[in-house]
Amino acid sequence: MPCYISRRRGINPLRKPFSFTLKAMIGIGRILIVFGLFIMLAGALVLLAGKLNLPLGRLPGDITWRGKNSTFYFPLVTCLLLSVFLSLLFYLLNLFRR
């Protein structure tokens, strides 16, 4: 088999088949849809938390520093609580998946 690259379609032996790239694109599309749904769910939960007056972001231990012209805010305890909650959630999901 010759090792030349032709400009005509379908003769290039180095080219990957079309079905391979199509399958990869379908997989990427599915991943993007799942991430989009996850982001929508997270946004809905944040809106719901705001409507229910949950103190997320205003817990004791959250760091707030106010200067003359600026404010620095880091929700340390809120991040820790969300991390524990998400870790437990993913652990349970993985447990049920088996």
VOBA-1610 file (N, C-alpha, C; in pm, whole numbers, padded with zeros to 5 digits, always signed):
BEGIN
Met+00085-00117+00000Met+00000+00000+00000Met+00089+00124+00000Pro+00067+00214-00090Pro+00153+00333-00098Pro+00125+00427+00020Cys+00228+00501+00060Cys+00216+00593+00172Cys+00208+00737+00125Tyr+00129+00765+00029Tyr+00114+00902-00016Tyr-00020+00957+00035Ile-00028+01088+00037Ile-00152+01153+00081Ile-00217+01216-00041Ser-00331+01167-00073Ser-00403+01219-00188Ser-00500+01326-00144Arg-00530+01419-00234Arg-00625+01525-00202Arg-00768+01479-00226Arg-00785+01367-00288Arg-00920+01316-00311Arg-00972+01254-00184Arg-01101+01262-00166Arg-01163+01210-00045Arg-01166+01058-00044Gly-01137+01000+00073Gly-01151+00856+00088Gly-01028+00776+00051Ile-00926+00837-00005Ile-00808+00762-00046Ile-00696+00777+00057Asn-00699+00877+00139Asn-00594+00904+00235Asn-00590+00792+00339Pro-00483+00711+00342Pro-00477+00601+00439Pro-00448+00649+00581Leu-00404+00774+00598Leu-00374+00825+00731Leu-00495+00887+00799Arg-00601+00907+00725Arg-00721+00972+00778Arg-00804+00874+00860Lys-00854+00922+00975Lys-00939+00838+01058Lys-01078+00830+00997Pro-01147+00721+01019Pro-01281+00709+00961Pro-01375+00814+01018Phe-01474+00851+00940Phe-01570+00954+00978Phe-01652+00911+01098Ser-01683+00784+01110Ser-01767+00737+01219Ser-01698+00756+01355Phe-01565+00750+01358Phe-01493+00771+01483Phe-01513+00913+01533Thr-01497+01012+01446Thr-01513+01150+01489Thr-01659+01180+01521Leu-01751+01119+01450Leu-01892+01141+01478Leu-01930+01086+01616Lys-01880+00969+01651Lys-01907+00911+01783Lys-01847+00997+01893Ala-01728+01050+01869Ala-01664+01135+01969Ala-01744+01263+01989Met-01795+01320+01882Met-01874+01442+01893Met-02006+01417+01965Ile-02067+01303+01943Ile-02191+01270+02012Ile-02163+01255+02162Gly-02052+01192+02198Gly-02016+01178+02339Gly-01991+01313+02404Ile-01921+01403+02335Ile-01895+01536+02390Ile-02027+01612+02405Gly-02116+01596+02310Gly-02247+01662+02319Gly-02326+01615+02440Arg-02323+01488+02466Arg-02394+01435+02584Arg-02333+01488+02713Ile-02202+01495+02718Ile-02135+01548+02837Ile-02173+01693+02859Leu-02177+01773+02753Leu-02215+01913+02765Leu-02359+01929+02812Ile-02448+01842+02765Ile-02587+01848+02810Ile-02598+01815+02958Val-02525+01713+03004Val-02529+01676+03146Val-02473+01790+03231Phe-02362+01851+03190Phe-02306+01963+03265Phe-02402+02081+03267Gly-02469+02107+03156Gly-02566+02215+03150Gly-02682+02191+03245Leu-02731+02068+03250Leu-02839+02036+03343Leu-02793+02049+03489Phe-02669+02009+03515Phe-02614+02022+03651Phe-02603+02168+03691Ile-02560+02254+03600Ile-02548+02397+03630Ile-02686+02458+03651Met-02786+02416+03572Met-02922+02465+03592Met-02976+02423+03728Leu-02951+02300+03768Leu-02995+02251+03898Leu-02927+02328+04011Ala-02797+02353+03997Ala-02725+02429+04100Ala-02779+02571+04109Gly-02809+02633+03997Gly-02867+02767+03998Gly-03003+02770+04063Ala-03085+02668+04036Ala-03217+02661+04099Ala-03205+02643+04250Leu-03109+02564+04295Leu-03088+02545+04438Leu-03041+02674+04505Val-02957+02750+04438Val-02910+02877+04494Val-03027+02974+04505Leu-03112+02980+04401Leu-03229+03067+04408Leu-03324+03024+04519Leu-03343+02895+04534Leu-03430+02843+04639Leu-03373+02875+04778Ala-03243+02862+04793Ala-03179+02894+04921Ala-03196+03043+04953Gly-03191+03127+04851Gly-03212+03270+04874Gly-03355+03302+04915Lys-03451+03231+04857Lys-03593+03255+04892Lys-03625+03204+05032Leu-03558+03097+05077Leu-03585+03039+05208Leu-03504+03104+05320Asn-03424+03206+05286Asn-03340+03277+05383Asn-03245+03185+05458Leu-03187+03089+05388Leu-03085+03004+05449Leu-02959+03089+05471Pro-02890+03070+05580Pro-02776+03158+05610Pro-02647+03119+05537Leu-02656+03047+05425Leu-02534+03012+05352Leu-02466+03140+05305Gly-02339+03151+05336Gly-02264+03270+05302Gly-02258+03370+05416Arg-02335+03348+05520Arg-02335+03437+05637Arg-02317+03358+05766Leu-02250+03247+05757Leu-02229+03162+05874Leu-02115+03216+05960Pro-02114+03185+06090Pro-01999+03223+06173Pro-01874+03150+06122Gly-01769+03223+06105Gly-01645+03165+06052Gly-01619+03207+05908Asp-01718+03267+05842Asp-01695+03322+05709Asp-01614+03451+05725Ile-01515+03468+05641Ile-01420+03579+05657Ile-01469+03700+05578Thr-01478+03814+05648Thr-01514+03941+05583Thr-01417+04047+05631Trp-01353+04116+05537Trp-01263+04225+05570Trp-01307+04346+05490Arg-01337+04453+05560Arg-01382+04576+05494Arg-01273+04681+05507Gly-01228+04728+05394Gly-01132+04838+05391Gly-01204+04968+05363Lys-01128+05073+05332Lys-01189+05202+05301Lys-01271+05195+05173Asn-01210+05141+05069Asn-01274+05141+04938Asn-01301+05002+04884Ser-01280+04900+04964Ser-01298+04764+04913Ser-01345+04672+05025Thr-01396+04559+04981Thr-01441+04456+05074Thr-01393+04322+05023Phe-01333+04243+05112Phe-01291+04107+05077Phe-01378+04012+05156Tyr-01436+03916+05087Tyr-01527+03822+05151Tyr-01493+03682+05105Phe-01470+03591+05200Phe-01445+03451+05168Phe-01528+03364+05260Pro-01628+03292+05205Pro-01716+03209+05288Pro-01652+03075+05323Leu-01560+03075+05417Leu-01482+02957+05452Leu-01569+02844+05507Val-01652+02872+05606Val-01735+02768+05668Val-01841+02719+05569Thr-01894+02809+05489Thr-01992+02769+05388Thr-01929+02673+05288Cys-01807+02701+05247Cys-01736+02612+05154Cys-01713+02474+05217Leu-01676+02472+05344Leu-01654+02344+05412Leu-01783+02263+05421Leu-01894+02329+05457Leu-02022+02258+05466Leu-02067+02205+05330Leu-02052+02286+05227Leu-02089+02239+05093Leu-02000+02125+05047Ser-01873+02130+05083Ser-01782+02022+05046Ser-01821+01891+05114Val-01855+01897+05242Val-01897+01776+05315Val-02027+01723+05256Phe-02122+01811+05229Phe-02250+01769+05173Phe-02232+01704+05036Leu-02154+01766+04948Leu-02134+01710+04815Leu-02055+01579+04820Ser-01959+01570+04912Ser-01885+01445+04927Ser-01977+01331+04968Leu-02064+01356+05065Leu-02160+01255+05106Leu-02257+01218+04994Leu-02303+01318+04920Leu-02395+01294+04809Leu-02330+01206+04702Phe-02208+01239+04663Phe-02140+01159+04560Phe-02104+01020+04612Tyr-02074+01009+04741Tyr-02048+00878+04798Tyr-02173+00790+04791Leu-02287+00848+04826Leu-02412+00771+04821Leu-02451+00735+04678Leu-02430+00829+04586Leu-02460+00798+04445Leu-02371+00686+04393Asn-02245+00688+04431Asn-02153+00582+04389Asn-02190+00449+04454Leu-02239+00453+04578Leu-02280+00332+04647Leu-02399+00267+04579Phe-02495+00348+04536Phe-02614+00294+04469Phe-02586+00252+04325Arg-02482+00310+04265Arg-02450+00278+04126Arg-02393+00136+04112Arg-02331+00085+04214Arg-02269-00048+04209Arg-02368-00156+04204
//
